[in-house]
Amino acid sequence: MNKNSSILKTFFLLILLTLQFSNLRAQQWFLVGSVTSPGATPSINVLNANVVWIAGGSGTNPKVFQTLNGGTNWSAMPTTGISEELSCVWSMGANTGYVGEGVLNGSANLYKTTNGGQNWNVILQTPGNGGHFTGLAFTKQINMLFGLTLSNRAFKSTDAGNTWTEVNSGANGVSNAQNSLMIIDNLFYGFGLDNGAARIRLTTDNSNSWSTQNINVTGNYTSAIAFHTNKLFGVAATSTSLPMVGRTTDGGNTWNPVNIGTGVSGICFLNWVPNTSVVYIMGSNGGIKRSLDNGVTWNSMTTAGVTNLTHFDFANISNIIYGYAVSSDGPVIKLIDSVLINFTGLNHNNSSVPSSYSLEQNYPNPFNPETKIKFDIPAGSSYDGLQNVQLNIYDVLGRKVAEIVNEELKPGKYEYVWDASGVSSGIYYYKLNAGEFTNTKKMILVK
């Protein structure tokens, strides 16, 4: 082997190893530094890939931390004017954020800063013995500024947190679990309760009415609740129910237990990535699992050996999931999840290579709101076997309403679950282009 050939071989080997490492990193959590003395129950909020806020502390020593570069550096933000440790946090940008005090007795304050913590202004105070703020969240849908915050009472904001009004949740004086708050939009939101049976409080009409739902697992501290953007699929769990979680497919009317397997225990949290079938569960033991099928099956993820995790959060940026989790010991771990299945519901099976192209009829059909699309890709003529594949959905006027696949795929059998929650009833067409193969089929969405 001559010198040039050796150099070329080494170059391609390095590229292969780099790609393999990148793919592994996309599948697991890795350490991205730590924060100092975050307290027993720090909370975290992920604005985007780079901007993340953490709030915590202990006693009269509140702590707020921030990264602006994806966890490379963490800085302690000023907390002048904040009296107590903090139990919840939300950010609107690099300089704008909210934190809630964790006072156990008496009133507690909700603060806002617009200058990176240089000044904190009280924007809400719980009356009398209203207790500490246990949850704070705004909807993650674009251009929605609706928010909810919880103490022993519930308050909502329709103007990005500038003003708050109390809502009649029917749970005054009944504590809710820390960070068990779920919010889809200004109509659909709820939270877990921390006494009695394993229950959640849920409204589907912006607090005009509320229901208490038993999630059909053991325990009485419902620390975890999450719902799909379609408002049909949901999961919830208590601090003692694992490995069992409750799951609903009808908007919370009925719940059935699901066994997620071993590896996650203790006080747990759930987080559903908006507009996907992807949901994560985290336990205080340091275990994290991921479901790609709306909470039916769960697989373990590695977490860099970090334990005592207290909270996690995610952002979906251009179909890449960025997740961060914080430990009461200080370490922060990060996830960059870019596996295609997470965003499109695409399952790939290459155990047997098809002999020809095919596009199957979707099932079920008619459907509401999800349906499966299956197609086969045979071996191609390219040196690496990859073929450019496009699968798109069109309305009756020929306008593209969804891009399912637009990339090079290996030979194999593929399956896609299309969630049509965001489109109206009607006739749609799905078209597959792969190599010289083209096929189109009709499907009917009935809502």
N, C-alpha and C positions, 0 to 999 in steps of 0.2 A: 504494500500500500504506500503510495507516494505521500509526501507531506501535505499537499493540498487536499487530498482525499481524506486524510486523517483530521485535518482542521474542519472540513465540511461535516464529517461524521460527528465530531465533538459539538459543533454548532447546533446541528439538528437534535442531538441528545439533550443539550441544555434547553432548547425550546420545548421538547417533550416533557422534561422534568418540570419546567416552569408552568406549563399547561396543567399537568397533573397536580401540582401544588395549589394552583389557583382553583381548580375544581374541588379539591379537598377543603380548602378554606371556605368555599361557597356552601359546604355541607355542614360545617361545624362552627361552634363558638370559639373565639380566641380572645386572649387577654389584651386589653388596651389601656393599661395603666390602672391607677387607683386614686381614690379620694381619701382625705384624712378625717377620721372620727365622724363618719356619716350618721351615727346613731343606730338604734336597734332596728328601726323600720324605715330606712330611706326610700323615697319614691323617685321615679325617673320618668322623663318625657322626651320622646324623640320627635323633633320637628322635621328633620330631613337627614340626609346622609351624614352631614357634618355637625349640625347644631343639636346638642343634647343638654338638658338641664337635669340636675339632681337636687333634691331638697331633703333635709333631715335634721340631725343634731340631737341634743339631749338636754332636758331641763330648760334652763334659761340661756342655752347656748345654741341658737339656731345656725344651720349650715345650708348654704346654697352653692352649688358648683356648676360649672359650665365648660363645655368644649365647643370650639368653633371649627375644629379641623378633624372631625371624625374620631376623636379619642386619643389623638397623638399627644395632646396636652390638655390637662384639666386645671382650671383656675378657680380659686375660692372667690365668690362674689361678695361684695359688702352686704351686711344685713342690718345696718344701723336703723333703729326704729322698730325692729321685730323683737317681740318680747320672749317668745317661747319656741321650743323645738317645732319643726314643721313636719306635716304628715302627708301633704299632697302638693303637686306642682304641675304647671302647664306653661308652655312657651308659645309665643306668637312670632318670635323672631330672635335675632341675636341680642336685642336690647329690651324686648318686651316680654314679660312673664308674670305669672301669678303663683302665689304660694299660700297655703292654709296652715294656721297654727294648730298644734296638737294639744291644746289645753284640755285636761280631763274634766275639770270642774269649772263652773263659771262660764263666762262668754269667751269666745275665740274670734280672732280676726282673720279676714281674707285680705291679702295685700296684692298690689300691682306695682310693677316698675316699668318705666318706659325708657330708662337710661342705664340699663345694665346693672341695676342694683344700687346705684348711687343714692337713689331715693325710693322708698317704699311707701305707698299710700294705702290707707285702709279703705277698702271699697265695700266691705260688708262685715258686720259683726253679729254673731249669734246672740239672741236675747237671753237674759237671765242665765240659767244653767243649761245653755244650749249645747255645751260640750264642744269637743274638738272637731275640726273639719276632717272628714275621713275620705272624701273623694272629690275630684275636680276633673272635668273633662269637657271638651268641645267636640262637636262632630268633625270628623276628618274629611267629610265631603267638601269638594271645592266650592268656594263662595258661600259656605254656611258658617255663620258666626254664633250659632245657638250653643249655649253651654249649660251645664248643671253642676252644682256643688252641693255636698251633703255634710250635715252635722247630725244632730238628732232631728233635724228638719231638712227639707229640700228646698233649694232656691234655683231659679233659672234666670238666664240672661239671653236677650235677643240682640244685643249690640256689642258683641265681642268682649263681654265682661265689664263694661263700664258701669252698668246698673244691674241690680238683681232684685227679683221679687220672689216671695215665698210661694211655693205651690202646695196644694193640699194633697200630699202623698198618702195620707191616712196612716202615717207611721211616726207621727210626732211623739217623741219620748222613747221610741223604740230604736235602738242603735243599729246602724248598718256597719258591715265589715269594711275595714280600710281597703280602699282601691278596688272595691267590688262593683264599681260603677260602669254601666254600659250605656252608650248613646249612639244611635244610628242617625237620627235627624231630629227635627223639632217636634215630631209626633211620637216617636218610638224610643223609649229609654227605660232604664230600670236599675235596680241595685239589689245586693244580697243582704239578708238580715242576719244578725249575730245571736239571736236567741230563739227559743221554741224549736220547731222542726226545721229541716233543711228547706228553706223557702227563699223566694225572691219576690220583690214588688215590681210590677211592670205596668206601664201605660202605653197605649197605642194611639192615643188621641190628645197628646200634649196636656196631660194631667186633668182632663175633663173627667176621666174615670181611671181607677187603678184596680189591679187584681193582685191577690197574694197567691203565688203558685208553689206547690210542693214539688220539688225537683226529683223526688223518688229515689233518694240515696240517704245514707245515714248521716248523722251529725246535725249541729245546730248553728255553726258559724259558717255561713255561706260566703266564702272568701273569693269565689271566682264565678264570673258570669260573662258570656260573650255571645254575640249574635252575628249571623251573616247579614250583609247589606240587604238581602232580599226579605229580611224580617221573618223568615220561615224557620230556618235552621238555627238552633241555639244549643249551647252547652253550659253547664254550671256544676260546681262541686263545693264541698265543704272542707274544712281543715282536717277532718277525720274520715272522709268518704273514700279516699283513694285506696285501691286502684279503680274504684267506680266513680263515674261522672254521670250526671243526668243529661239526656239529649232530647231535644224536641225537633220535630219536622213540620209542625203546624202553628208556628208563632207563639209557642208556650202554652197552648191549651192542654197538651198531654206531654208527659216526660217519661222516658224509659232509660234504665241504667245501662251503661256501656262500660266494659272492662278494658282499661287502657294498658294493662300489663304492669310489670314491675319497673322500678327505677325512679319514680317520682313520688315523693311523700311529704308530709307536713302541710303547713299552710300553703295553698297553691293559688295560682293566678292563671287566667285564660285571656288570650288576645287573638282576635280574629282579624286577619288582614282584609281590609275593605275590598269588595268586588272580586274576591277570589274564594276558592274552596279551602283555603289554607288557614288552619287554626293551631296555635301553640299553647302548651300547658307547661308551667314551671312550678316546682316544689321548693320549699325552703331547704330541703336536703341538697340542693344543687342539681337536681335532675330536670331535664327539659325534653319534652317530646313534641312531635309535629304530626298533624293529620293533614293529608292532602285531599280527603274525600268528605269534607264537611263533618268531621268528628266521628266517623265510623271506625276507622282503623288508625293506630298510632305507632310511630317509630321513634326510638331514642336518638338523641343527639349528644355529641360530646361537648363538654363545657369547660375545658381547660382545668379541670380539677377544682373549680371554685365552688364553695359551699356557702350556706347561710344566705342564699339569694332571697331578696325581699320584694323585688318588683322588676318588671320588664316592660318594654314598649317597642313599637315597630312603626316604620314608615315605608310605604310602597312608592318608590320614585322611579318612574319610567320602567315599570315591570321588574325592578330589582328591590327585594325586601332587605331593609336595613334594620337590625334589631340590636338593642342594648339591654343589659341586665346589670343590676347593682347588688353587691353583697354588703351586709352590715359590717363585715370585716374591712371593707374599703375597696377591694378589687372590682373592676368593671369589665364585663366581657361583651363581645360584639359578634354579630352574625351578618354575613353578606350572602343572602340566599338567592342564587340566580339560576336554580334548576328550572327548566322550562315547565315542568309539570306543576310547579307552584303557582304559575300565573295563568296558564291556559287549560289546565286539567288534562294535559296530553300524557297518555301512558304509552310507553314504547316496549314492545316485546319482539326481540330479534332472535328468540330461541329457534325459530324456523323461518327461513327467508321465503316470502311468497314468490310464486312463479310468474305472477302477472299483477298489473295494477288493478285495483278495485276501489269503489266508493259505495259503501252500504247505505241503505235507507236508515235515516235517523230513528232512534227509539227512546221513549215512546213518541208517537206521532198520531194525533195532535198532542201537545205537551204544554206544561205550565209549572214552573218557569224554566226547567232544565231538560235537556235532551242529549243523548249520546250520538256522536258521529264517529264511525269507524272507517278506516281506509288502509289499504295495503300498498307498500312500496317494494318492488322487486329489486334485484341487484342491477346496478347501473354500469355504464361503460367507463366511468371515470376511474382513475387509478386508485382513489381512496374509497370508492363505492358510494360517495355522497351525491345526493341529487337535490336540486333546488325545488322546494315544494311550497305551494301557496294554497291555503284553504281560507276562503272568504265567504261572508254571508251578505246577501243582498235583499233589498225589499222589492216589491212588484214593479217599482219604477226604475230598477237597475242601480239604485244607490247603495254603496257599500255601507253596511251598518256594523260590521265586526270583522276584524282581521284575526283569524285564528292562528295560522301558521304562515311564516314568510322567512324561510331559512333552509339551509342544506340539512337533509336528514339521511340517516343510514337506512339500508333496506330493513324492512320489518313490518309488523302490524301495529297500527296506531289507533288510539281511541281518545276522543275529545268530548268533554262535557261542557256544553254551551249553556251559560246562565243568561237567560233573556229577561232578567228582572228590569233592565233599563229601557226596554222597547215595548211598543204597544202590540196588542193582538193583531193577527193578520197572517198572510201568506208570505213566506220567505224562501229564498233559494240559497243553497250552499254549493259552492263550486270548487272543485279540486283541480289544480294544475301541477303536474309533475312530469318532468321530461317532455315527451310528446303527447302525454296522456291528459285529456281534459274530460271532465264529467260534471254534470249539474243535476241536483235533485231538489224536490220541493218539500217543504215542511210547513206545518200550521201551528201557530202559537195561539192558544185560547186562554184568556185570563178572566 
